[in-house]
Amino acid sequence: MYFGFTATPQQSPQKSRLRNNDVSRMVYLIAEIDIHKSEECRSEWVEVRDGYMPDAPVLGRICGSGKGPMMRSSGSRLTVIYQPGPKTKPHKGFKAHYEGKAFTNIPYCLVYPISKL
């Protein structure tokens, strides 16, 4: 299933909760991203959290342009937060793909700006 956010001039975060009832884990892959790139993704970013709780572990925080990494949840729920940043030039936003999978690996955390591929 695909979903994403369009980059907008608003400053409040946009949040989506994803859930899969069929399997125990989810895979989340940012297929395309075009948002402001900053050091350690501090000004504008997409963050994926492992679950619905506010203190859920961060699986990754991504900014810049190109393709993002694959992230795996430890359960059937993910929260995706898009934090808009400065609008110094127009950006498209991002589009992502997610699906249910069976994995035995422990999820990992990624925090880095990506460069255009």
C-alpha atoms as a printed R data frame, in Angstrom:
    type eleno elety resid chain resno      x       y      z
1   ATOM     1    CA   MET     A     1  0.000   0.000  0.000
2   ATOM     2    CA   TYR     A     2  1.282   3.499 -0.823
3   ATOM     3    CA   PHE     A     3  0.812   6.731  1.078
4   ATOM     4    CA   GLY     A     4  2.656  10.014  1.696
5   ATOM     5    CA   PHE     A     5  2.432  13.711  2.438
6   ATOM     6    CA   THR     A     6  2.797  16.711  0.167
7   ATOM     7    CA   ALA     A     7  5.224  19.374  1.371
8   ATOM     8    CA   THR     A     8  3.165  22.327  2.639
9   ATOM     9    CA   PRO     A     9  3.970  25.707  4.205
10  ATOM    10    CA   GLN     A    10  2.295  24.747  7.486
11  ATOM    11    CA   GLN     A    11  4.533  24.324 10.520
12  ATOM    12    CA   SER     A    12  2.566  21.732 12.492
13  ATOM    13    CA   PRO     A    13  3.561  18.064 12.135
14  ATOM    14    CA   GLN     A    14  1.387  15.679 10.127
15  ATOM    15    CA   LYS     A    15  0.977  12.208 11.637
16  ATOM    16    CA   SER     A    16 -0.339   8.899 10.301
17  ATOM    17    CA   ARG     A    17 -0.782   5.631 12.149
18  ATOM    18    CA   LEU     A    18 -0.390   2.462 10.101
19  ATOM    19    CA   ARG     A    19 -1.617  -0.950 11.183
20  ATOM    20    CA   ASN     A    20 -1.568  -4.423  9.697
21  ATOM    21    CA   ASN     A    21 -3.883  -7.038 11.202
22  ATOM    22    CA   ASP     A    22 -2.634  -9.967  9.105
23  ATOM    23    CA   VAL     A    23  0.995 -10.373 10.234
24  ATOM    24    CA   SER     A    24  3.143  -9.551 13.225
25  ATOM    25    CA   ARG     A    25  5.551  -7.072 11.571
26  ATOM    26    CA   MET     A    26  5.532  -4.329  8.968
27  ATOM    27    CA   VAL     A    27  8.071  -3.123  6.418
28  ATOM    28    CA   TYR     A    28  8.151   0.583  5.582
29  ATOM    29    CA   LEU     A    29 10.073   1.929  2.590
30  ATOM    30    CA   ILE     A    30 10.219   5.542  1.462
31  ATOM    31    CA   ALA     A    31  9.974   5.168 -2.317
32  ATOM    32    CA   GLU     A    32 10.536   8.855 -3.112
33  ATOM    33    CA   ILE     A    33 11.416  11.798 -0.915
34  ATOM    34    CA   ASP     A    34 11.950  15.459 -1.762
35  ATOM    35    CA   ILE     A    35 12.070  17.634  1.348
36  ATOM    36    CA   HIS     A    36 14.553  20.138  2.783
37  ATOM    37    CA   LYS     A    37 17.927  18.563  3.633
38  ATOM    38    CA   SER     A    38 19.647  19.656  6.850
39  ATOM    39    CA   GLU     A    39 22.359  18.382  9.171
40  ATOM    40    CA   GLU     A    40 20.978  15.429 11.161
41  ATOM    41    CA   CYS     A    41 17.531  16.181  9.651
42  ATOM    42    CA   ARG     A    42 16.802  18.894 12.235
43  ATOM    43    CA   SER     A    43 14.587  21.307 10.278
44  ATOM    44    CA   GLU     A    44 12.316  19.160  8.077
45  ATOM    45    CA   TRP     A    45 11.996  15.397  8.312
46  ATOM    46    CA   VAL     A    46  9.991  12.202  8.044
47  ATOM    47    CA   GLU     A    47 10.205  10.061 11.171
48  ATOM    48    CA   VAL     A    48  9.030   6.461 11.507
49  ATOM    49    CA   ARG     A    49  8.265   5.140 15.009
50  ATOM    50    CA   ASP     A    50  7.832   1.529 16.080
51  ATOM    51    CA   GLY     A    51  4.269   1.652 17.434
52  ATOM    52    CA   TYR     A    52  1.615   4.215 18.373
53  ATOM    53    CA   MET     A    53  2.872   5.463 21.753
54  ATOM    54    CA   PRO     A    54  4.531   8.920 21.925
55  ATOM    55    CA   ASP     A    55  7.683   7.325 23.373
56  ATOM    56    CA   ALA     A    56  7.818   4.514 20.771
57  ATOM    57    CA   PRO     A    57 11.366   3.844 19.498
58  ATOM    58    CA   VAL     A    58 12.430   5.784 16.408
59  ATOM    59    CA   LEU     A    59 13.190   3.452 13.499
60  ATOM    60    CA   GLY     A    60 14.445   6.261 11.290
61  ATOM    61    CA   ARG     A    61 14.447   9.981 10.547
62  ATOM    62    CA   ILE     A    62 14.978  10.940  6.915
63  ATOM    63    CA   CYS     A    63 15.366  14.170  4.949
64  ATOM    64    CA   GLY     A    64 16.716  15.263  1.563
65  ATOM    65    CA   SER     A    65 15.962  13.822 -1.876
66  ATOM    66    CA   GLY     A    66 16.098  10.350 -3.379
67  ATOM    67    CA   LYS     A    67 15.075   6.996 -1.921
68  ATOM    68    CA   GLY     A    68 14.934   6.156  1.758
69  ATOM    69    CA   PRO     A    69 15.973   3.042  3.682
70  ATOM    70    CA   MET     A    70 13.772   0.074  4.503
71  ATOM    71    CA   MET     A    71 12.587   0.013  8.129
72  ATOM    72    CA   ARG     A    72 11.060  -2.940  9.991
73  ATOM    73    CA   SER     A    73  8.657  -2.750 12.892
74  ATOM    74    CA   SER     A    74  8.744  -5.063 15.902
75  ATOM    75    CA   GLY     A    75  4.950  -5.377 15.774
76  ATOM    76    CA   SER     A    76  1.950  -4.608 13.584
77  ATOM    77    CA   ARG     A    77  1.874  -0.819 14.151
78  ATOM    78    CA   LEU     A    78  3.901   2.145 12.901
79  ATOM    79    CA   THR     A    79  3.572   5.899 13.319
80  ATOM    80    CA   VAL     A    80  4.843   8.155 10.530
81  ATOM    81    CA   ILE     A    81  5.399  11.838 11.339
82  ATOM    82    CA   TYR     A    82  6.189  14.503  8.746
83  ATOM    83    CA   GLN     A    83  7.595  17.724 10.235
84  ATOM    84    CA   PRO     A    84  7.468  20.575  7.687
85  ATOM    85    CA   GLY     A    85 10.451  22.899  7.652
86  ATOM    86    CA   PRO     A    86 11.618  26.132  6.046
87  ATOM    87    CA   LYS     A    87 10.230  26.799  2.607
88  ATOM    88    CA   THR     A    88 13.349  28.189  0.964
89  ATOM    89    CA   LYS     A    89 12.475  26.389 -2.286
90  ATOM    90    CA   PRO     A    90  9.544  24.221 -3.371
91  ATOM    91    CA   HIS     A    91  9.685  20.536 -2.428
92  ATOM    92    CA   LYS     A    92  7.352  17.693 -3.409
93  ATOM    93    CA   GLY     A    93  7.076  15.831 -0.075
94  ATOM    94    CA   PHE     A    94  7.358  12.050  0.027
95  ATOM    95    CA   LYS     A    95  5.701   8.828 -1.069
96  ATOM    96    CA   ALA     A    96  6.142   5.567  0.824
97  ATOM    97    CA   HIS     A    97  5.202   1.913  0.558
98  ATOM    98    CA   TYR     A    98  4.347  -0.354  3.470
99  ATOM    99    CA   GLU     A    99  3.328  -3.983  3.794
100 ATOM   100    CA   GLY     A   100  3.187  -6.848  6.267
101 ATOM   101    CA   LYS     A   101  6.054  -9.358  6.416
102 ATOM   102    CA   ALA     A   102  7.380 -12.049  8.738
103 ATOM   103    CA   PHE     A   103 10.907 -11.236 10.039
104 ATOM   104    CA   THR     A   104 13.169 -12.487 12.790
105 ATOM   105    CA   ASN     A   105 15.546  -9.478 12.842
106 ATOM   106    CA   ILE     A   106 15.416  -6.765 15.484
107 ATOM   107    CA   PRO     A   107 14.537  -3.321 14.058
108 ATOM   108    CA   TYR     A   108 17.276  -0.736 13.705
109 ATOM   109    CA   CYS     A   109 17.405   3.037 13.878
110 ATOM   110    CA   LEU     A   110 18.627   5.282 11.060
111 ATOM   111    CA   VAL     A   111 19.096   9.033 11.349
112 ATOM   112    CA   TYR     A   112 20.734  10.726  8.402
113 ATOM   113    CA   PRO     A   113 20.105  13.073  5.510
114 ATOM   114    CA   ILE     A   114 20.079  11.332  2.155
115 ATOM   115    CA   SER     A   115 21.465  12.782 -1.036
116 ATOM   116    CA   LYS     A   116 19.766  12.767 -4.406
117 ATOM   117    CA   LEU     A   117 20.371   9.526 -6.282
